[in-house]
Amino acid sequence: MEENLKTITNPQIVYDMYIHEGERMVKVKTRKVGNALVVTIPASLEIKEGQEFTPEVDSMGRLILTPLEVLSSDEKNDIDREMEKYRPLMEKLKDR
């Protein structure tokens, strides 16, 4: 199946790509939306709508989408509290 994979090197061209879905490969196609390309992800992969990813293309031209971790509101609040502890120091250092 490796010979069926096409590399993504020029965003002006529409590419056929293949996504592993269990034991089989599903063909998907990019399409242009505004200035971006969009890849349709099959619902059977159970990716939640709104999930954020970091995209990269590896040396073999494979598109890799790495999910970003989503912080809970408690975790965000913990970070905000910790940042407040250091705000006076950061204010002093910002103009140096």
C-alpha positions, 0 to 999 in steps of 0.5 A, spaced: 500 500 500 505 504 500 506 506 493 499 508 493 501 514 498 502 521 495 506 526 499 503 533 501 508 538 498 505 543 494 498 546 498 496 548 491 494 541 488 489 536 491 492 530 493 489 523 495 491 520 502 489 514 505 487 513 513 488 507 517 481 505 519 482 498 523 485 493 518 483 497 512 485 504 509 480 509 507 481 514 501 480 521 503 481 527 499 484 535 501 479 540 498 481 548 499 477 552 504 479 559 503 487 559 504 487 553 507 486 545 505 481 541 509 482 533 510 475 530 511 476 525 517 471 519 517 466 519 523 468 512 524 475 514 527 471 518 532 475 524 533 471 529 536 469 536 533 473 541 535 479 537 537 485 541 536 491 538 533 499 540 531 500 538 524 506 536 521 509 532 515 514 527 516 520 526 511 516 521 507 511 526 506 506 523 511 501 528 514 501 527 522 496 530 526 498 530 534 492 531 538 493 537 543 492 536 550 485 540 553 486 542 560 480 542 565 477 548 568 480 546 574 487 545 571 487 552 568 485 555 574 491 552 578 495 555 572 492 562 573 493 562 581 500 560 580 502 565 575 499 570 579 504 568 585 509 571 580 506 577 577 510 582 581 517 579 579 514 578 571 512 586 572 519 588 574 523 583 569 519 585 563 522 592 561 529 589 562 
